[in-house]
């Protein structure tokens, strides 16, 4: 199992275990899951070409859909 898959299973186990508890553990598990999601998004964004010097989106090509951004 890859490290990332193991991390996903760990996060899901923590969410399921904390469900319904009133001790703040569910909120912690959700925050940890979102942190991991943001790590994924950062990795995905690092593969996207940069737009301009101010970080704006690059212009769309004529056959490119804006919904795929």
PDB file with one MODEL, atoms N, CA, C and O in Angstrom:
MODEL        1
ATOM      1  N   UNK A   1       0.857  -1.180   0.000  1.00  0.00           N
ATOM      2  CA  UNK A   1       0.000   0.000   0.000  1.00  0.00           C
ATOM      3  C   UNK A   1       0.898   1.236   0.000  1.00  0.00           C
ATOM      4  O   UNK A   1       1.848   1.324   0.779  1.00  0.00           O
ATOM      5  N   UNK A   2       0.593   2.180  -0.872  1.00  0.00           N
ATOM      6  CA  UNK A   2       1.412   3.387  -0.930  1.00  0.00           C
ATOM      7  C   UNK A   2       1.232   4.206   0.348  1.00  0.00           C
ATOM      8  O   UNK A   2       0.249   4.052   1.072  1.00  0.00           O
ATOM      9  N   UNK A   3       2.195   5.069   0.601  1.00  0.00           N
ATOM     10  CA  UNK A   3       2.104   5.923   1.789  1.00  0.00           C
ATOM     11  C   UNK A   3       0.851   6.786   1.750  1.00  0.00           C
ATOM     12  O   UNK A   3       0.198   6.998   2.772  1.00  0.00           O
ATOM     13  N   UNK A   4       0.518   7.286   0.549  1.00  0.00           N
ATOM     14  CA  UNK A   4      -0.652   8.146   0.430  1.00  0.00           C
ATOM     15  C   UNK A   4      -1.937   7.360   0.685  1.00  0.00           C
ATOM     16  O   UNK A   4      -2.848   7.861   1.344  1.00  0.00           O
ATOM     17  N   UNK A   5      -2.014   6.144   0.173  1.00  0.00           N
ATOM     18  CA  UNK A   5      -3.196   5.317   0.411  1.00  0.00           C
ATOM     19  C   UNK A   5      -3.308   4.983   1.891  1.00  0.00           C
ATOM     20  O   UNK A   5      -4.405   5.000   2.450  1.00  0.00           O
ATOM     21  N   UNK A   6      -2.202   4.686   2.515  1.00  0.00           N
ATOM     22  CA  UNK A   6      -2.206   4.410   3.954  1.00  0.00           C
ATOM     23  C   UNK A   6      -2.679   5.636   4.729  1.00  0.00           C
ATOM     24  O   UNK A   6      -3.423   5.510   5.701  1.00  0.00           O
ATOM     25  N   UNK A   7      -2.249   6.819   4.299  1.00  0.00           N
ATOM     26  CA  UNK A   7      -2.669   8.066   4.948  1.00  0.00           C
ATOM     27  C   UNK A   7      -4.180   8.254   4.788  1.00  0.00           C
ATOM     28  O   UNK A   7      -4.860   8.665   5.729  1.00  0.00           O
ATOM     29  N   UNK A   8      -4.704   7.953   3.594  1.00  0.00           N
ATOM     30  CA  UNK A   8      -6.143   8.077   3.362  1.00  0.00           C
ATOM     31  C   UNK A   8      -6.925   7.156   4.290  1.00  0.00           C
ATOM     32  O   UNK A   8      -7.932   7.560   4.871  1.00  0.00           O
ATOM     33  N   UNK A   9      -6.465   5.934   4.427  1.00  0.00           N
ATOM     34  CA  UNK A   9      -7.132   4.983   5.320  1.00  0.00           C
ATOM     35  C   UNK A   9      -7.062   5.461   6.770  1.00  0.00           C
ATOM     36  O   UNK A   9      -8.033   5.343   7.517  1.00  0.00           O
ATOM     37  N   UNK A  10      -5.928   5.992   7.155  1.00  0.00           N
ATOM     38  CA  UNK A  10      -5.761   6.510   8.516  1.00  0.00           C
ATOM     39  C   UNK A  10      -6.728   7.666   8.780  1.00  0.00           C
ATOM     40  O   UNK A  10      -7.362   7.729   9.833  1.00  0.00           O
ATOM     41  N   UNK A  11      -6.831   8.574   7.818  1.00  0.00           N
ATOM     42  CA  UNK A  11      -7.732   9.719   7.975  1.00  0.00           C
ATOM     43  C   UNK A  11      -9.189   9.264   8.059  1.00  0.00           C
ATOM     44  O   UNK A  11      -9.951   9.778   8.879  1.00  0.00           O
ATOM     45  N   UNK A  12      -9.581   8.307   7.219  1.00  0.00           N
ATOM     46  CA  UNK A  12     -10.947   7.798   7.257  1.00  0.00           C
ATOM     47  C   UNK A  12     -11.253   7.090   8.576  1.00  0.00           C
ATOM     48  O   UNK A  12     -12.335   7.255   9.141  1.00  0.00           O
ATOM     49  N   UNK A  13     -10.295   6.303   9.060  1.00  0.00           N
ATOM     50  CA  UNK A  13     -10.485   5.626  10.353  1.00  0.00           C
ATOM     51  C   UNK A  13     -10.688   6.646  11.471  1.00  0.00           C
ATOM     52  O   UNK A  13     -11.545   6.472  12.337  1.00  0.00           O
ATOM     53  N   UNK A  14      -9.885   7.717  11.439  1.00  0.00           N
ATOM     54  CA  UNK A  14      -9.994   8.746  12.476  1.00  0.00           C
ATOM     55  C   UNK A  14     -11.348   9.446  12.408  1.00  0.00           C
ATOM     56  O   UNK A  14     -11.953   9.726  13.442  1.00  0.00           O
ATOM     57  N   UNK A  15     -11.822   9.729  11.204  1.00  0.00           N
ATOM     58  CA  UNK A  15     -13.130  10.370  11.053  1.00  0.00           C
ATOM     59  C   UNK A  15     -14.243   9.463  11.564  1.00  0.00           C
ATOM     60  O   UNK A  15     -15.128   9.912  12.293  1.00  0.00           O
ATOM     61  N   UNK A  16     -14.199   8.191  11.185  1.00  0.00           N
ATOM     62  CA  UNK A  16     -15.238   7.254  11.616  1.00  0.00           C
ATOM     63  C   UNK A  16     -15.217   7.056  13.133  1.00  0.00           C
ATOM     64  O   UNK A  16     -16.269   6.983  13.767  1.00  0.00           O
ATOM     65  N   UNK A  17     -14.024   6.970  13.708  1.00  0.00           N
ATOM     66  CA  UNK A  17     -13.898   6.751  15.151  1.00  0.00           C
ATOM     67  C   UNK A  17     -14.384   7.956  15.949  1.00  0.00           C
ATOM     68  O   UNK A  17     -14.894   7.807  17.059  1.00  0.00           O
ATOM     69  N   UNK A  18     -14.225   9.140  15.386  1.00  0.00           N
ATOM     70  CA  UNK A  18     -14.573  10.361  16.123  1.00  0.00           C
ATOM     71  C   UNK A  18     -16.022  10.790  15.934  1.00  0.00           C
ATOM     72  O   UNK A  18     -16.504  11.666  16.652  1.00  0.00           O
ATOM     73  N   UNK A  19     -16.716  10.189  14.985  1.00  0.00           N
ATOM     74  CA  UNK A  19     -18.095  10.566  14.704  1.00  0.00           C
ATOM     75  C   UNK A  19     -18.962  10.440  15.946  1.00  0.00           C
ATOM     76  O   UNK A  19     -18.943   9.417  16.631  1.00  0.00           O
ATOM     77  N   UNK A  20     -19.719  11.488  16.226  1.00  0.00           N
ATOM     78  CA  UNK A  20     -20.651  11.467  17.346  1.00  0.00           C
ATOM     79  C   UNK A  20     -20.045  11.806  18.688  1.00  0.00           C
ATOM     80  O   UNK A  20     -20.773  11.986  19.664  1.00  0.00           O
ATOM     81  N   UNK A  21     -18.727  11.899  18.762  1.00  0.00           N
ATOM     82  CA  UNK A  21     -18.093  12.245  20.034  1.00  0.00           C
ATOM     83  C   UNK A  21     -18.204  13.752  20.255  1.00  0.00           C
ATOM     84  O   UNK A  21     -18.223  14.530  19.301  1.00  0.00           O
ATOM     85  N   UNK A  22     -18.274  14.140  21.488  1.00  0.00           N
ATOM     86  CA  UNK A  22     -18.414  15.554  21.849  1.00  0.00           C
ATOM     87  C   UNK A  22     -17.135  16.100  22.481  1.00  0.00           C
ATOM     88  O   UNK A  22     -17.178  17.052  23.260  1.00  0.00           O
ATOM     89  N   UNK A  23     -15.999  15.491  22.141  1.00  0.00           N
ATOM     90  CA  UNK A  23     -14.737  15.888  22.776  1.00  0.00           C
ATOM     91  C   UNK A  23     -13.805  16.668  21.848  1.00  0.00           C
ATOM     92  O   UNK A  23     -12.649  16.915  22.190  1.00  0.00           O
ATOM     93  N   UNK A  24     -14.312  17.056  20.672  1.00  0.00           N
ATOM     94  CA  UNK A  24     -13.486  17.814  19.739  1.00  0.00           C
ATOM     95  C   UNK A  24     -12.662  16.949  18.802  1.00  0.00           C
ATOM     96  O   UNK A  24     -11.985  17.473  17.917  1.00  0.00           O
ATOM     97  N   UNK A  25     -12.707  15.634  18.978  1.00  0.00           N
ATOM     98  CA  UNK A  25     -11.890  14.762  18.137  1.00  0.00           C
ATOM     99  C   UNK A  25     -12.378  14.728  16.689  1.00  0.00           C
ATOM    100  O   UNK A  25     -11.578  14.556  15.768  1.00  0.00           O
ATOM    101  N   UNK A  26     -13.697  14.893  16.482  1.00  0.00           N
ATOM    102  CA  UNK A  26     -14.207  14.903  15.110  1.00  0.00           C
ATOM    103  C   UNK A  26     -13.711  16.146  14.371  1.00  0.00           C
ATOM    104  O   UNK A  26     -13.299  16.061  13.214  1.00  0.00           O
ATOM    105  N   UNK A  27     -13.753  17.285  15.033  1.00  0.00           N
ATOM    106  CA  UNK A  27     -13.265  18.520  14.423  1.00  0.00           C
ATOM    107  C   UNK A  27     -11.782  18.407  14.090  1.00  0.00           C
ATOM    108  O   UNK A  27     -11.335  18.881  13.046  1.00  0.00           O
ATOM    109  N   UNK A  28     -11.034  17.786  14.969  1.00  0.00           N
ATOM    110  CA  UNK A  28      -9.610  17.581  14.720  1.00  0.00           C
ATOM    111  C   UNK A  28      -9.397  16.678  13.522  1.00  0.00           C
ATOM    112  O   UNK A  28      -8.539  16.951  12.683  1.00  0.00           O
ATOM    113  N   UNK A  29     -10.172  15.601  13.432  1.00  0.00           N
ATOM    114  CA  UNK A  29     -10.051  14.666  12.313  1.00  0.00           C
ATOM    115  C   UNK A  29     -10.417  15.340  10.995  1.00  0.00           C
ATOM    116  O   UNK A  29      -9.768  15.108   9.975  1.00  0.00           O
ATOM    117  N   UNK A  30     -11.454  16.172  11.014  1.00  0.00           N
ATOM    118  CA  UNK A  30     -11.852  16.898   9.805  1.00  0.00           C
ATOM    119  C   UNK A  30     -10.745  17.863   9.386  1.00  0.00           C
ATOM    120  O   UNK A  30     -10.406  17.948   8.206  1.00  0.00           O
ATOM    121  N   UNK A  31     -10.188  18.582  10.341  1.00  0.00           N
ATOM    122  CA  UNK A  31      -9.107  19.525  10.038  1.00  0.00           C
ATOM    123  C   UNK A  31      -7.908  18.790   9.433  1.00  0.00           C
ATOM    124  O   UNK A  31      -7.303  19.275   8.477  1.00  0.00           O
ATOM    125  N   UNK A  32      -7.568  17.636   9.979  1.00  0.00           N
ATOM    126  CA  UNK A  32      -6.444  16.862   9.444  1.00  0.00           C
ATOM    127  C   UNK A  32      -6.743  16.366   8.032  1.00  0.00           C
ATOM    128  O   UNK A  32      -5.856  16.346   7.178  1.00  0.00           O
ATOM    129  N   UNK A  33      -7.993  15.966   7.786  1.00  0.00           N
ATOM    130  CA  UNK A  33      -8.367  15.510   6.451  1.00  0.00           C
ATOM    131  C   UNK A  33      -8.265  16.657   5.451  1.00  0.00           C
ATOM    132  O   UNK A  33      -7.764  16.474   4.342  1.00  0.00           O
ATOM    133  N   UNK A  34      -8.738  17.837   5.840  1.00  0.00           N
ATOM    134  CA  UNK A  34      -8.652  18.977   4.931  1.00  0.00           C
ATOM    135  C   UNK A  34      -7.207  19.403   4.697  1.00  0.00           C
ATOM    136  O   UNK A  34      -6.859  19.810   3.588  1.00  0.00           O
ATOM    137  N   UNK A  35      -6.369  19.319   5.709  1.00  0.00           N
ATOM    138  CA  UNK A  35      -4.946  19.628   5.510  1.00  0.00           C
ATOM    139  C   UNK A  35      -4.357  18.711   4.446  1.00  0.00           C
ATOM    140  O   UNK A  35      -3.576  19.153   3.603  1.00  0.00           O
ATOM    141  N   UNK A  36      -4.728  17.447   4.487  1.00  0.00           N
ATOM    142  CA  UNK A  36      -4.221  16.501   3.494  1.00  0.00           C
ATOM    143  C   UNK A  36      -4.786  16.817   2.109  1.00  0.00           C
ATOM    144  O   UNK A  36      -4.073  16.725   1.109  1.00  0.00           O
ATOM    145  N   UNK A  37      -6.057  17.189   2.051  1.00  0.00           N
ATOM    146  CA  UNK A  37      -6.653  17.584   0.772  1.00  0.00           C
ATOM    147  C   UNK A  37      -5.907  18.778   0.198  1.00  0.00           C
ATOM    148  O   UNK A  37      -5.615  18.810  -0.997  1.00  0.00           O
ATOM    149  N   UNK A  38      -5.596  19.761   1.037  1.00  0.00           N
ATOM    150  CA  UNK A  38      -4.875  20.937   0.560  1.00  0.00           C
ATOM    151  C   UNK A  38      -3.473  20.577   0.080  1.00  0.00           C
ATOM    152  O   UNK A  38      -2.966  21.196  -0.855  1.00  0.00           O
ATOM    153  N   UNK A  39      -2.839  19.583   0.709  1.00  0.00           N
ATOM    154  CA  UNK A  39      -1.543  19.105   0.221  1.00  0.00           C
ATOM    155  C   UNK A  39      -1.685  18.551  -1.193  1.00  0.00           C
ATOM    156  O   UNK A  39      -0.851  18.810  -2.060  1.00  0.00           O
ATOM    157  N   UNK A  40      -2.757  17.781  -1.414  1.00  0.00           N
ATOM    158  CA  UNK A  40      -3.018  17.254  -2.757  1.00  0.00           C
ATOM    159  C   UNK A  40      -3.219  18.393  -3.752  1.00  0.00           C
ATOM    160  O   UNK A  40      -2.673  18.368  -4.855  1.00  0.00           O
ATOM    161  N   UNK A  41      -4.001  19.385  -3.357  1.00  0.00           N
ATOM    162  CA  UNK A  41      -4.264  20.508  -4.253  1.00  0.00           C
ATOM    163  C   UNK A  41      -2.987  21.281  -4.559  1.00  0.00           C
ATOM    164  O   UNK A  41      -2.786  21.718  -5.693  1.00  0.00           O
ATOM    165  N   UNK A  42      -2.134  21.453  -3.573  1.00  0.00           N
ATOM    166  CA  UNK A  42      -0.848  22.126  -3.811  1.00  0.00           C
ATOM    167  C   UNK A  42      -0.019  21.355  -4.818  1.00  0.00           C
ATOM    168  O   UNK A  42       0.599  21.947  -5.703  1.00  0.00           O
ATOM    169  N   UNK A  43      -0.001  20.024  -4.688  1.00  0.00           N
ATOM    170  CA  UNK A  43       0.756  19.215  -5.650  1.00  0.00           C
ATOM    171  C   UNK A  43       0.165  19.331  -7.042  1.00  0.00           C
ATOM    172  O   UNK A  43       0.901  19.430  -8.024  1.00  0.00           O
ATOM    173  N   UNK A  44      -1.170  19.318  -7.137  1.00  0.00           N
ATOM    174  CA  UNK A  44      -1.817  19.463  -8.441  1.00  0.00           C
ATOM    175  C   UNK A  44      -1.525  20.831  -9.042  1.00  0.00           C
ATOM    176  O   UNK A  44      -1.234  20.939 -10.234  1.00  0.00           O
ATOM    177  N   UNK A  45      -1.600  21.867  -8.229  1.00  0.00           N
ATOM    178  CA  UNK A  45      -1.365  23.215  -8.723  1.00  0.00           C
ATOM    179  C   UNK A  45       0.079  23.423  -9.165  1.00  0.00           C
ATOM    180  O   UNK A  45       0.349  24.250 -10.035  1.00  0.00           O
ATOM    181  N   UNK A  46       0.995  22.684  -8.578  1.00  0.00           N
ATOM    182  CA  UNK A  46       2.396  22.845  -8.966  1.00  0.00           C
ATOM    183  C   UNK A  46       2.648  22.309 -10.366  1.00  0.00           C
ATOM    184  O   UNK A  46       3.677  22.613 -10.969  1.00  0.00           O
ATOM    185  N   UNK A  47       1.716  21.510 -10.894  1.00  0.00           N
ATOM    186  CA  UNK A  47       1.860  20.965 -12.238  1.00  0.00           C
ATOM    187  C   UNK A  47       1.175  21.826 -13.287  1.00  0.00           C
ATOM    188  O   UNK A  47       1.303  21.570 -14.484  1.00  0.00           O
ATOM    189  N   UNK A  48       0.447  22.848 -12.843  1.00  0.00           N
ATOM    190  CA  UNK A  48      -0.264  23.728 -13.763  1.00  0.00           C
ATOM    191  C   UNK A  48       0.662  24.871 -14.128  1.00  0.00           C
ATOM    192  O   UNK A  48       1.354  25.424 -13.274  1.00  0.00           O
ATOM    193  N   UNK A  49       0.667  25.218 -15.405  1.00  0.00           N
ATOM    194  CA  UNK A  49       1.541  26.309 -15.827  1.00  0.00           C
ATOM    195  C   UNK A  49       1.086  27.620 -15.200  1.00  0.00           C
ATOM    196  O   UNK A  49      -0.110  27.879 -15.060  1.00  0.00           O
ATOM    197  N   UNK A  50       2.037  28.420 -14.838  1.00  0.00           N
ATOM    198  CA  UNK A  50       1.736  29.713 -14.233  1.00  0.00           C
ATOM    199  C   UNK A  50       1.209  30.666 -15.294  1.00  0.00           C
ATOM    200  O   UNK A  50       1.625  30.615 -16.452  1.00  0.00           O
ATOM    201  N   UNK A  51       0.302  31.523 -14.894  1.00  0.00           N
ATOM    202  CA  UNK A  51      -0.283  32.466 -15.834  1.00  0.00           C
ATOM    203  C   UNK A  51       0.653  33.598 -16.146  1.00  0.00           C
ATOM    204  O   UNK A  51       1.275  33.606 -17.208  1.00  0.00           O
ATOM    205  N   UNK A  52       0.770  34.524 -15.281  1.00  0.00           N
ATOM    206  CA  UNK A  52       1.602  35.695 -15.513  1.00  0.00           C
ATOM    207  C   UNK A  52       2.385  36.036 -14.275  1.00  0.00           C
ATOM    208  O   UNK A  52       2.383  35.283 -13.301  1.00  0.00           O
ATOM    209  N   UNK A  53       3.061  37.176 -14.308  1.00  0.00           N
ATOM    210  CA  UNK A  53       3.904  37.555 -13.172  1.00  0.00           C
ATOM    211  C   UNK A  53       3.120  37.790 -11.887  1.00  0.00           C
ATOM    212  O   UNK A  53       3.682  37.719 -10.794  1.00  0.00           O
ATOM    213  N   UNK A  54       1.822  38.069 -12.013  1.00  0.00           N
ATOM    214  CA  UNK A  54       1.011  38.314 -10.825  1.00  0.00           C
ATOM    215  C   UNK A  54       0.237  37.072 -10.391  1.00  0.00           C
ATOM    216  O   UNK A  54      -0.591  37.140  -9.482  1.00  0.00           O
ATOM    217  N   UNK A  55       0.507  35.933 -11.044  1.00  0.00           N
ATOM    218  CA  UNK A  55      -0.139  34.685 -10.670  1.00  0.00           C
ATOM    219  C   UNK A  55      -1.524  34.497 -11.242  1.00  0.00           C
ATOM    220  O   UNK A  55      -2.242  33.590 -10.822  1.00  0.00           O
ATOM    221  N   UNK A  56      -1.921  35.330 -12.189  1.00  0.00           N
ATOM    222  CA  UNK A  56      -3.251  35.173 -12.770  1.00  0.00           C
ATOM    223  C   UNK A  56      -3.296  33.926 -13.640  1.00  0.00           C
ATOM    224  O   UNK A  56      -2.260  33.378 -14.018  1.00  0.00           O
ATOM    225  N   UNK A  57      -4.506  33.489 -13.951  1.00  0.00           N
ATOM    226  CA  UNK A  57      -4.673  32.309 -14.796  1.00  0.00           C
ATOM    227  C   UNK A  57      -4.151  32.591 -16.193  1.00  0.00           C
ATOM    228  O   UNK A  57      -4.247  33.712 -16.693  1.00  0.00           O
ATOM    229  N   UNK A  58      -3.603  31.568 -16.811  1.00  0.00           N
ATOM    230  CA  UNK A  58      -3.150  31.728 -18.189  1.00  0.00           C
ATOM    231  C   UNK A  58      -4.359  31.845 -19.093  1.00  0.00           C
ATOM    232  O   UNK A  58      -5.436  31.370 -18.736  1.00  0.00           O
ATOM    233  N   UNK A  59      -4.215  32.457 -20.241  1.00  0.00           N
ATOM    234  CA  UNK A  59      -5.355  32.560 -21.162  1.00  0.00           C
ATOM    235  C   UNK A  59      -5.790  31.175 -21.643  1.00  0.00           C
ATOM    236  O   UNK A  59      -4.969  30.271 -21.794  1.00  0.00           O
ATOM    237  N   UNK A  60      -7.074  31.029 -21.875  1.00  0.00           N
ATOM    238  CA  UNK A  60      -7.592  29.765 -22.390  1.00  0.00           C
ATOM    239  C   UNK A  60      -7.200  29.599 -23.854  1.00  0.00           C
ATOM    240  O   UNK A  60      -7.131  30.571 -24.607  1.00  0.00           O
ATOM    241  N   UNK A  61      -6.946  28.359 -24.241  1.00  0.00           N
ATOM    242  CA  UNK A  61      -6.733  28.078 -25.659  1.00  0.00           C
ATOM    243  C   UNK A  61      -8.105  28.022 -26.313  1.00  0.00           C
ATOM    244  O   UNK A  61      -9.099  27.824 -25.615  1.00  0.00           O
ATOM    245  N   UNK A  62      -8.194  28.190 -27.634  1.00  0.00           N
ATOM    246  CA  UNK A  62      -9.501  28.229 -28.296  1.00  0.00           C
ATOM    247  C   UNK A  62     -10.379  26.997 -28.043  1.00  0.00           C
ATOM    248  O   UNK A  62     -11.604  27.115 -28.023  1.00  0.00           O
ATOM    249  N   UNK A  63      -9.781  25.831 -27.853  1.00  0.00           N
ATOM    250  CA  UNK A  63     -10.584  24.619 -27.655  1.00  0.00           C
ATOM    251  C   UNK A  63     -10.697  24.204 -26.185  1.00  0.00           C
ATOM    252  O   UNK A  63     -11.177  23.107 -25.896  1.00  0.00           O
ATOM    253  N   UNK A  64     -10.271  25.044 -25.267  1.00  0.00           N
ATOM    254  CA  UNK A  64     -10.237  24.699 -23.840  1.00  0.00           C
ATOM    255  C   UNK A  64     -11.480  25.222 -23.128  1.00  0.00           C
ATOM    256  O   UNK A  64     -11.879  26.371 -23.319  1.00  0.00           O
ATOM    257  N   UNK A  65     -12.083  24.374 -22.312  1.00  0.00           N
ATOM    258  CA  UNK A  65     -13.260  24.739 -21.554  1.00  0.00           C
ATOM    259  C   UNK A  65     -12.862  25.422 -20.249  1.00  0.00           C
ATOM    260  O   UNK A  65     -11.972  24.927 -19.557  1.00  0.00           O
ATOM    261  N   UNK A  66     -13.485  26.534 -19.892  1.00  0.00           N
ATOM    262  CA  UNK A  66     -13.149  27.190 -18.617  1.00  0.00           C
ATOM    263  C   UNK A  66     -13.557  26.360 -17.406  1.00  0.00           C
ATOM    264  O   UNK A  66     -13.054  26.599 -16.308  1.00  0.00           O
ATOM    265  N   UNK A  67     -14.453  25.395 -17.574  1.00  0.00           N
ATOM    266  CA  UNK A  67     -14.889  24.586 -16.433  1.00  0.00           C
ATOM    267  C   UNK A  67     -13.849  23.561 -16.031  1.00  0.00           C
ATOM    268  O   UNK A  67     -13.964  22.970 -14.957  1.00  0.00           O
ATOM    269  N   UNK A  68     -12.836  23.328 -16.856  1.00  0.00           N
ATOM    270  CA  UNK A  68     -11.820  22.332 -16.541  1.00  0.00           C
ATOM    271  C   UNK A  68     -10.689  22.907 -15.695  1.00  0.00           C
ATOM    272  O   UNK A  68      -9.762  22.180 -15.336  1.00  0.00           O
ATOM    273  N   UNK A  69     -10.743  24.157 -15.381  1.00  0.00           N
ATOM    274  CA  UNK A  69      -9.695  24.760 -14.567  1.00  0.00           C
ATOM    275  C   UNK A  69      -9.867  24.287 -13.194  1.00  0.00           C
ATOM    276  O   UNK A  69      -9.095  24.660 -12.311  1.00  0.00           O
TER     277      UNK A  69
ENDMDL
END
